[in-house]
Each structure stands twice: as C-alpha cells, then as structure tokens.
Amino acid sequence: MNRTEAAMLDMLKKGRDHYGVVAVKAEFEAEGTRPDELLRLLDLARRADLKVALKIGGCEAISDLHASRLYGTDYIIAPMIETPYALAKFADARDKVYGAGAHDTDFLFNLETVTALEALDALLPLAAERLDGVVFGRVDFTLSQGLPRGAVNERAITDAVLRTAEACRQHDIDLVVGGSVSGEAAAPLREMRAIRLDRFETRKVVFDGAAAETAEFEAGIAHAVAFELAWLENKRDHYRAIAEEDAARIAMMVERRARGAKPQLVAA
C-alpha cells in the first residue's frame, strides 16, 4: 500500500465513522474498471470494514457475474433495465452464476430512462420477487428526456424518483439514488428519504440513506469527492509508472538498433 492508498484508507474510515459511508463502488460498465483496480478497491474496502458495490456491463453479463463472485462483492447492479424481460434475464443470469438459493450479495437493477419509469408497475413486482432493489440513476434519466445534466435536482426529476420510492416502499425493496449527488441534492434526497431511501451514492462512495438528513451531509459529499480525486490520481500514477518502467531499456534498444544498422545497397 503506497502513501496515497494509505491516505485513502484513512478517508474511508473517517467516512464510515462520521459521514454515513457504507460502501465503495466500481463499474465494469461506463467506468470500465479493470481487474487490478477492482482488487485495490476491494482491499481498501475490506480494511475499512465497508461493502463493495459493482455495476456490471448488462442484464446478462455472465463473465462480469463470475468475476464479481470470484472477487467477492456485496451489491451487484445491472444497468439499462427497461422491460420485465430484461429484468428476468438478469435474475436468470444471477441464478446461473450464484445459484438460486440464499447468498450474501444483493442484486439491484438500474432505473435510468423514461422508458423504464413507464414500465415501473410491471418491473417492481418482478424485482420484489427475484431481486433486492432499484438504483435510480438520475443523470441518465435526466439525459434520456433531452434535459441537460444540471437538471438532476429539478422538480420533474425529483418527482420521478419519489414515484419510484413509493413503489419500492410498497414492495419493500431497497431504493438507492445516484447521479450527480452534490450539496444541492440535500433537499431532494430528504424528500425521498421521507418515503424510502436506503442508500445514495456518488461515483465511488455509497452512503446510508439516513446521512441525507444529517448536518454533515455536505461535508460528507465533499469527503467523497476528495476520495474519488485521490483514487483517480493514484490510478494515473500507477499506470504512468507501468508505462515508464521500461523507458530506459527501450531507449537503449533503439540506440543499439541504430548503431547496428547497416547501410542499404542501392542497385545501379
């Protein structure tokens, strides 16, 4: 563990003890988390006594599910679920890899488009029967309506989440809210919490839903942003070191080749 990772571990422990942090998050989907990155994140999470959430690449991403089971993750999220058929495919894939019996991993689906919201009444009963919850992706949901990213906290988006929260409450399944969660999200999240909000998340950090109601909410979000920045800087430095580890050898070989090159004969 290098100095940056040691500092990141301290940040996670502080987040756990003071800001309601319950998990860290990785994505095989949009973020494109590599196996070595996931292993580093898992190590930090376990040392900090936190859980790990992983968004896989699709409803039937079998290889991703095998990887998640091999490495050991606590929450699996399937993206872009819009129909009961896709939701059933995800549940079937889960059963194929993890088995249909009891297990220690929760499985949730991402609701992130207007199409999915319109299918909510069909999706939620199936989710309640076979899965554990819903992650409402506010940014993609906002963009799916042709609105700018900055509209995530507007009334129409919040109302869509509240509708989902009520459905989750009725079916007794978890609701997680993500998508550009910043200090400005405090009021919308508290509205959601009044109905149902189990967790909310930034790109890398997952909070208990109760953290939305505390006076430390904005400080917690700032702490999560600082952790993500440290993560990205550590990732940059790691791959930069790999890219440069053979630089001296490459330079030597290029010079050797240049010295050993013979002049080409030109035909008369």
C-alpha positions in Angstrom: 0.0 0.0 0.0 1.5 3.3 -1.1 1.1 6.7 0.7 -1.9 7.7 -1.4 -3.7 4.4 -0.7 -2.9 4.7 3.0 -4.5 8.2 2.9 -7.5 6.8 1.0 -7.9 4.1 3.7 -8.0 6.8 6.4 -10.5 8.7 4.3 -12.8 5.7 4.1 -12.6 5.0 7.8 -13.4 8.7 8.5 -16.3 8.5 6.1 -17.6 5.4 7.8 -17.3 6.8 11.3 -18.5 10.4 10.6 -20.4 10.7 7.4 -22.5 7.5 7.0 -20.4 5.8 4.3 -21.3 2.2 4.0 -19.7 1.0 0.7 -17.4 1.9 -2.2 -18.4 1.5 -5.8 -16.9 0.3 -9.1 -18.3 -0.1 -12.6 -17.5 -2.6 -15.3 -20.0 -0.6 -17.4 -19.4 3.1 -18.1 -16.3 3.5 -15.8 -14.6 0.4 -17.2 -13.0 -0.7 -14.0 -10.0 -3.1 -14.7 -9.5 -6.2 -12.6 -6.4 -4.8 -10.8 -8.3 -1.7 -10.0 -11.2 -3.7 -8.5 -8.8 -5.7 -6.4 -7.2 -2.5 -5.0 -10.7 -1.1 -4.2 -11.7 -4.4 -2.6 -8.6 -4.3 -0.4 -9.3 -0.8 0.7 -12.9 -1.5 1.4 -12.2 -4.6 3.5 -9.6 -2.9 5.5 -12.1 -0.1 6.2 -14.9 -2.6 7.0 -17.0 -1.4 4.1 -19.0 -3.1 1.5 -18.4 -3.0 -2.3 -21.0 -2.3 -5.0 -20.3 -3.2 -8.6 -22.2 -2.2 -11.7 -21.9 -4.9 -14.3 -22.0 -4.4 -18.1 -25.5 -5.5 -18.8 -28.5 -7.6 -17.8 -26.9 -10.9 -18.9 -23.2 -10.1 -18.4 -22.2 -13.6 -17.3 -18.4 -13.0 -17.2 -18.9 -10.0 -15.0 -21.0 -12.0 -12.6 -18.4 -14.7 -12.5 -15.8 -12.0 -11.7 -18.0 -10.5 -9.0 -18.4 -13.8 -7.4 -14.7 -14.7 -7.6 -13.6 -11.3 -6.1 -16.4 -11.1 -3.6 -18.8 -8.1 -3.9 -21.8 -7.1 -1.8 -24.1 -5.3 -4.3 -24.4 -6.1 -8.0 -26.2 -3.6 -10.2 -27.4 -4.3 -13.7 -27.7 -1.2 -16.0 -30.3 -0.1 -18.5 -33.1 -2.4 -17.5 -36.2 -1.2 -19.2 -38.5 -4.2 -19.6 -39.6 -7.2 -17.4 -37.9 -9.4 -20.0 -34.5 -7.8 -19.4 -35.1 -7.9 -15.6 -35.9 -11.6 -15.8 -32.8 -12.2 -17.9 -30.7 -10.5 -15.1 -32.3 -12.7 -12.4 -31.7 -15.8 -14.5 -28.1 -14.8 -15.0 -27.7 -14.3 -11.3 -29.2 -17.8 -10.6 -26.9 -19.3 -13.2 -23.8 -17.9 -11.6 -24.7 -17.6 -7.9 -27.4 -20.3 -7.6 -31.0 -19.7 -6.8 -30.5 -20.2 -3.0 -29.6 -17.7 -0.3 -26.4 -15.7 -0.7 -24.6 -12.7 0.8 -24.8 -10.5 -2.3 -27.7 -8.2 -3.0 -28.8 -7.7 -6.7 -30.4 -4.5 -7.9 -31.3 -3.0 -11.3 -30.6 0.5 -12.6 -33.7 2.5 -13.5 -32.2 5.3 -15.7 -34.6 6.1 -18.5 -38.2 7.3 -19.0 -38.9 4.0 -20.7 -38.1 2.2 -17.5 -40.1 4.5 -15.4 -43.1 4.0 -17.6 -42.7 0.2 -17.1 -42.4 0.6 -13.3 -45.7 -1.1 -12.5 -44.5 -4.2 -14.4 -40.9 -4.1 -13.2 -41.4 -3.7 -9.4 -43.4 -6.9 -8.7 -40.8 -9.0 -10.5 -38.0 -7.1 -8.8 -39.6 -7.8 -5.4 -40.0 -11.4 -6.2 -36.5 -12.1 -7.6 -34.1 -9.2 -6.7 -33.3 -6.8 -3.8 -33.7 -3.3 -5.0 -33.6 -0.4 -7.5 -30.8 2.1 -8.2 -32.3 5.3 -9.7 -29.7 6.8 -12.0 -30.7 10.5 -12.1 -28.2 11.7 -14.7 -29.0 9.2 -17.4 -32.7 9.6 -16.5 -32.4 13.3 -17.0 -30.4 13.0 -20.2 -33.0 10.4 -21.5 -35.5 13.2 -21.5 -33.3 15.6 -23.5 -32.6 17.7 -20.5 -29.1 18.9 -19.5 -27.1 17.1 -16.8 -27.6 20.1 -14.5 -31.3 19.5 -14.3 -31.0 16.4 -12.0 -32.3 18.3 -9.0 -35.3 19.9 -10.8 -38.8 19.1 -9.7 -39.7 16.8 -12.5 -36.7 14.5 -11.8 -37.3 14.5 -8.1 -41.0 13.6 -8.7 -39.9 10.7 -10.8 -37.7 9.4 -8.0 -40.4 9.9 -5.5 -42.7 7.8 -7.6 -40.1 5.1 -7.6 -39.6 5.5 -3.9 -43.3 4.9 -3.2 -43.2 1.8 -5.4 -40.2 0.5 -3.6 -41.9 1.2 -0.2 -45.0 -0.7 -1.3 -43.0 -3.7 -2.5 -40.5 -3.5 0.4 -37.3 -3.4 -1.7 -34.3 -1.1 -1.4 -34.1 2.2 -3.2 -30.6 3.7 -4.0 -30.3 7.1 -5.6 -27.2 8.2 -7.6 -26.3 10.6 -10.4 -24.5 13.8 -9.7 -25.2 13.8 -6.0 -23.8 17.1 -4.7 -24.6 19.5 -1.9 -27.5 20.7 -4.0 -29.1 17.3 -3.7 -29.8 17.6 0.0 -33.4 18.8 -0.3 -34.4 16.2 -2.9 -32.8 13.4 -1.0 -34.6 14.3 2.1 -37.9 14.3 0.3 -37.1 10.8 -1.0 -36.0 9.7 2.5 -39.4 10.6 3.9 -40.8 7.9 1.6 -38.0 5.5 1.1 -34.2 5.9 0.6 -31.9 3.2 1.7 -28.7 4.5 0.2 -27.4 7.2 -2.1 -24.1 7.3 -4.0 -21.5 9.4 -5.7 -19.3 7.8 -8.4 -17.1 6.0 -5.9 -18.8 6.2 -2.5 -22.1 4.9 -1.1 -23.9 6.4 1.9 -26.6 5.2 4.2 -29.8 6.9 3.3 -30.0 8.4 6.8 -26.9 10.5 6.0 -29.1 12.8 3.9 -30.8 14.0 7.0 -27.7 15.0 8.9 -26.0 18.3 9.3 -22.8 16.7 8.0 -24.3 15.9 4.6 -22.4 18.5 2.6 -19.2 17.7 4.4 -19.7 14.0 3.6 -20.2 14.7 -0.1 -17.0 16.8 -0.1 -15.2 14.0 1.6 -16.5 11.5 -1.1 -15.3 13.9 -3.9 -11.9 14.1 -2.2 -11.7 10.3 -2.1 -12.6 10.0 -5.8 -9.9 12.5 -6.7 -7.3 10.6 -4.7 -8.5 7.4 -6.4 -8.1 8.9 -9.9 -4.7 10.4 -9.0 -3.5 7.1 -7.7 -4.8 5.3 -10.8 -3.0 7.8 -13.0 0.3 7.4 -11.2 0.0 3.6 -11.2 -0.4 3.4 -15.0 2.2 6.1 -15.6 4.7 4.1 -13.7 3.9 1.0 -15.7 4.1 2.9 -19.0 7.5 4.3 -18.0 9.1 1.2 -16.3 10.8 0.1 -19.5 11.6 3.5 -20.8 15.4 3.2 -20.2 15.5 -0.2 -21.8 13.5 0.9 -24.8 15.9 3.9 -25.3 18.9 1.6 -25.1 17.4 -0.9 -27.6 16.6 1.9 -30.0 20.1 3.2 -29.8 21.6 -0.2 -30.2 19.5 -0.9 -33.3 20.6 2.5 -34.8 24.2 1.7 -34.2 24.0 -1.8 -35.7 22.0 -0.8 -38.8 23.9 -1.5 -42.0 23.6 0.9 -45.0 21.3 -0.3 -47.7 22.8 -1.2 -51.1 21.3 0.8 -53.9 21.1 -1.1 -57.2 22.9 0.6 -60.1 
